[in-house]
Amino acid sequence: MRKVMTLALLALFALGAQAEEKKDSVNKNKPVFTVVKENPITRIKDQNRSGTCWDYSTLSFFEAEILKKTGKKYNLCEAFVANKTYMERAIQVVRYHGDCQFAQGGSAEDVLSTLKNHGICPLEAMPFPGSLYGDSLNNFNEFFGVLEPYVAAIAKSTAKKISNQWKVGLQGILDAYLGKCPEKFTYEGKEYTPKTFMASLGINLDDYVSITSYTHHPFYTGFAVEVQDNWRFPLSYNVPMDEMMQIIDNAVMNGYTIAWGGDVSEDGFTRSGLAYAIDSKATQSLRGSDMAKWLKLTTTKKRDIIDSLGCNVPEIIPTQEMRQEHFDNWELTDDHGMHIFGIAKDQNGKEYYMVQNSWGETGDYKGIWYMTKTYIAANTMDFLVNKNAIPKDIRKKLGL
């Protein structure tokens, strides 16, 4: 019996070794990261079933700014920002008689505008996300199923005159699903209003500017990026692509972070926590098939190929002309807001940005995405940054 047991154990060890060897073989291209620079951030958040990435990512950015300036960690309230923003967006839609979009999405400017005009409160000053309707996190399906037709009914009304009571009704819907924004609250033993709480956080809201890079407007001037969720029409400073990337690098290496908005619908943006600007032709050449076959593959099969190539996946060389072409032909879309906070490199020396997502602790890196610098250069729509993080020569060109 002892001999049989010994042989059995040896067999198990052999099988384990083979499995480990197979696992290593399968994952040999998986990137192994070395951190170049990592700035402190607050906890990973979860927007769940809501189109509020703009809200979560930008508040995470401001939490990091407060942490950098004061050393204090805060958990700021996304529901407060959403409540104020959706009311203001509805007012605009009604003013335009419905000839503009009312939607869950938004931009970093919505958060900045809320902080400036209304203040903010900590998370615990309002009901926990989803709790008012029996969920554990945000679920906007029913909420927007009620909210969107309500706004549309007012905006498309055939009445010659409307009353202000529609705002009272809309505020009731917002408060029912998001919670009522407090006029006063107590935090760490002290009473605040949202505005006095904002004033206590130690940052200057006039320090923040938006950056973009397109050629249909002159460089070193400001323009409102032409996407639907940029409904407040804030101006972004327009710089060449290489200077856009210099700003991100300079910010991160000097302890600042970035509230990033851009395209995550590309094949190279994986759900495992990686993002590559895939060169599809070169990728298919490595796999022994042609571009036509690549285009016919399902998204899942494309991602399997990308995962198998890992850090060796071929990437495009982004150019200013390519960015403009992709923006004009709708390939570069305004999909998602995320929070860039660090730089890392893989075993081949390729550099990636470390990016905080708002999908909970998902993917291989528990809510963090590693997005190549090439991906960010190709797919950035715009981003919010502290103007003090911009290199001095570029600031001078922008008049900052």
N, C-alpha and C positions, 0 to 999 in steps of 0.2 A: 504493500500500500504506500509506504514511504517513497519507493522508487517511482511509482505511478504519479504521486503528488509532485515529486521533484520534476519529472518530465512535463507534467501539466504546467507547472510554474514557468519552466523554461520556454514552453510553447507560448504562454501568455506574454512573457517578456519579449519574445521574438516578434509576436504579432504587434505588440505595443511599439517596438522599435520601427517596424515596417510602417505602421500607421503614422508615427511621428515623421518618418522620412518622407512619406507620401504627402503629409500635411505641409512640411517644409518645402517640398517640391512644388506643390500647388501654389503656395504663397511666396515663392521666392522673389516675385516682383512687387510684393506689397511694400509700400514705402516705410522706411524706418526714419523717424524724425529726430533731428537735433534742434533744440530751441536756440535761435539767434537772439531774439528779444521778446520778452513776454511781459506785458503790462497788466497790473491788477484789474480784475473785473469783479462784478457781483455775481450772484448765483445764476445758473441756467434757468430760464423761464419757459413756460409752455402756453402758447396762444391757443392751442387745441383747435377746435373747429370754429375758427373766426379769422377773418381777413385783416388782422390787426398787427401784422409783422412790423409795419411802420411805427406803431405805438410801442411795442415791446423792445424793438431794437434801439430806437432812439432814446427811450427812457433808460435802457441799459447803458447806452453811451453817456448820458448825463450822470448816471450813478457813478460811472468810472471817472468822469470829470470831477465830481464832488470828492470821490475817494482820493484822487491825485492831489487836489487842492487842500483838503482838510484832514485826510486820513480816516474819515468816518464812512461807514457803510449804511446806505439807506435802501429800502425797498419801496420805490415810488409806485403810485397807483395808476395802472393803465386804464381802469374803468373811469376814473375822473377825466382823463384826457379824451377818451372815446365819447363820453357823455357830452362834453363841451363841443367837441369837433363835429359830431353828427348833427347837433342842433345848428351850428353855424353853416355847415354844408347844405343842410336842408333849406335854410334861409336863402342861400345863393341860388339853389335850384328853383325855388319859388319865384325869386326875382327875375330869373331867366325864363319863366313860364315853362320849365321843364326841358329847355334846350341845352342842357348839360347833364352830366352824369351824377347820380346819387348812388354810392356804392360803399362797401365795407373798407376798401383800400384807402390809402392816404400817403402822406410823405413825411419826412423828418420835419418839415416846416410846420405841420399841424401840431406836433409836440412843442416845438419852440414857441409857436404863437400862443398855445395854451398856457405855457409857463409864464410868458410875458404878460398876458392879459388877464389870466384867471388864477395863476399860482398853481399849486399842486398839494396833494396830501399823501401821507404814507399809505401803503396797501391796507393796513388794518383799520383805517378810518372809514372804509366803505365795505359793503358785503363782499365776501370772498367770491371770485369769479365762478359763475354758474350756480351758486348756492341759492339764489332767489327762485330758480325754477327747477331745483332738485337735481342739479348736475354737479360734478366735482370740479369741472373746469369750464371755460367758455364753450358754448355751443350756440352759434348765432343763427341756426337754421330757422327756428320758430321766430326768433327776434326780428330778423330781417324779412321774414315772410309777412310780418305785421307792418314793419317800418317802411319798407319800400313802396308798397301800394298806398299807404297813407300819404307819403310825400308826393307821390305821383298824382293822387286824387286832387290835392291842393294845387300843385303846379300846373296841372292841365285843366283846371276848373274853367267852365264857360261863364262864370259869374263876372259881372262888370266890376264888382268890388268884393274883396274878401276881408274878413275880420281878423284880428290878431289871436282869436281863440284857437286857431289851428296850432299855434305854438304851445298853448297850454296842453292840448291833447298830445302833441308830440313829446313834450317834456314828460308827460305821464308814462308814455311807452318807454322812453329812455330810462326813467327812474325805476320802472317795473323790472326791467331786465338787467340793467347795469348797477342800479342803486342810486340813491339821491346823493348828489355832491354836498358834502358838509359845509355849512357856513362857518362853524367853529369845531375844533376837536382838541383833544389833549394828547400830547406826545411826550413821553419821558417826563411826565409830571408838569409839563408846561402847556398852557392854552395857546392855540394858534388859530388864525384864519388861513385859508390856502395861500393868500398873498404874503402874509408875514412868515409862514413856513418856508415859502420859496426864498424870501429875502434872507432867511437864516442859513441857507445851504452853502453860502460862501463862494458862489460863482457869479460871473458877470455875463448875463445873457446877450449882451451886445458883442461878445467876443466870437460869436459863432457865424460862420459863413458857409455857403454852399459852393461846390466846385463841380464843373463839368468840362467836356472836351468835344466840341463839334465844329465843323467848318462852315455851317450855314449861317453862322453869326461871327462877327469879328472876334479875334482873340483879345484877351485883356479887357473885355467889356462884359456887362451883365445882361442876361436874358432869362426869361421864364421857359424852362424846358417844356416842350410841347407834348406832354402826356396827360391823360385824363385825370389821374389822381393828383396831379400838381395843380389842383383847382384854386388854390390861393394865389397862384401866379407869382411866387417869390422869385427873385433874381438869383441866378447862379453865375459865378465868375467863370468865364470861358478861357481855358488855357490849352496849349498843345498837349497831346497825349503823353509825351515824355515828361513834361512838367507836372501833369496830373499824377503820374506815378512817383515823381520826386517828392511831391507833397505828402503822399501816403507814407513813403519810406521815412521821410524826415520826421513826420509826426510820430510814427511808431518808435523809431530809434531814440526819440527825445521824450518818451514817456506819455505820449498822447494816444488816443484811440480815434476811430473813425465810424460815423454812422453811415453805412454804405447802402445804396440802392442800386439794383441792377437786375440782370437777366439770369435766372436759374433754370430756364426751360431747355437749355442746351443738353445734348447727349452726354457731355462730359461731367455734368453735375450729378453726382451719384447720391443715393440715399444712405450710403455707408459712411459718408463724411469727407468725401474728396471731390475736387472740381478741377478738371483739365480742359483746356481749350483745344479740343480734339482736331487733329488734322485727319479728316476722314479718309482721304485718298491714301495717305501714307500708312494709316492704320490698316486699311484693307490690303495694301501691298504686303505688309508684314504677315497678314493672315492668309495670303494666297488667293484673294478674290478681288473682284472689281467694285467700283463705286456704285454701279447699278444694284449690285447685290446688297451692299451696305444700306442703301436707301430703302430696300424692301424688308430689312430686318425689323423685328419688333423691338420696342424700347428695352425690354428685358434682355433680349439676346445681344443688343448693342452693349448694354451695361456688363453682361458677362464677359464680352471681349475686352472691354475697358478694364474690368477688374483683373482679368488674366494678364494683361500687359502691365498694369499697375504703374509704377513710377517710370516705366520705359515706354509709356504710350506717347506717340508722336504728337506734338502740338504745333499749331499754326504760328506764324510770326505776325502778330497784330500790327496794323498800320493805321494812321489817321484816316486814310481813304477807306479802309475796310470798316472802321467804326461808323463813318458817315453813311456808307452804303447800307450797312445793316440797320442803322436807325431809320433811314428813309424807306427801306423796303419791308419794314416791320419785323425783321429777324431779331433785332435787339429790342427787347421789350422790358417794360417796367414791372417786373414780377414780384420782387421780394426785397425786404429790408433786413440787413444783418449788421453785425458789430465787429469790425476788425480791431484786434487788440495785440497782435504779435506777429513775428516772423520766425519761420523754421525752415530747415533744409533737409532734403532726403539723402539717402546714401550715395546718390549720384551728384549731389551738390546743387540740385534744383531748389529754388526758393519758393516758399508758399507763405501766404498770409494765414494766420490763425484767426478764425472767425467764429464768434459766438452766435449760434442760431437760437430760435425761440420755438423749437419743436420738442421741448423736453430733453431728457438725456437719451436721445436716440443716436443711432449710428455706431460705428466702431470707436468713436472718441467721445461718447457720452455728451452729445450736444454741441461739440466743437467740430467745425469743418476746416479742412486744410485745402485752401484754394490757391492754385499756382498764380504767380504774379502775371503770367501770360493770360490766364482766365480773367483776372480782374481788369487788366488793360483792355481786353477785348469787350468785356461785358458790363462795364460800369456805366450806369445812367448818370448818376450824380452822387455826391456825398456831403455830409455836414462835418465840419472840422473846426477846431479852435484856431482862429487866425494866427495866434502866436506859434502854432506848430508849422506854419508855412515858411519855407526858406526865405530869407530876407530879400534876395534878389527878385524872387517871384512876387513877394508882397509889394515891393516897390513898383513893379510893372502894373499891379492891380490897384495901386493907390491906397493900400491898407496900412 
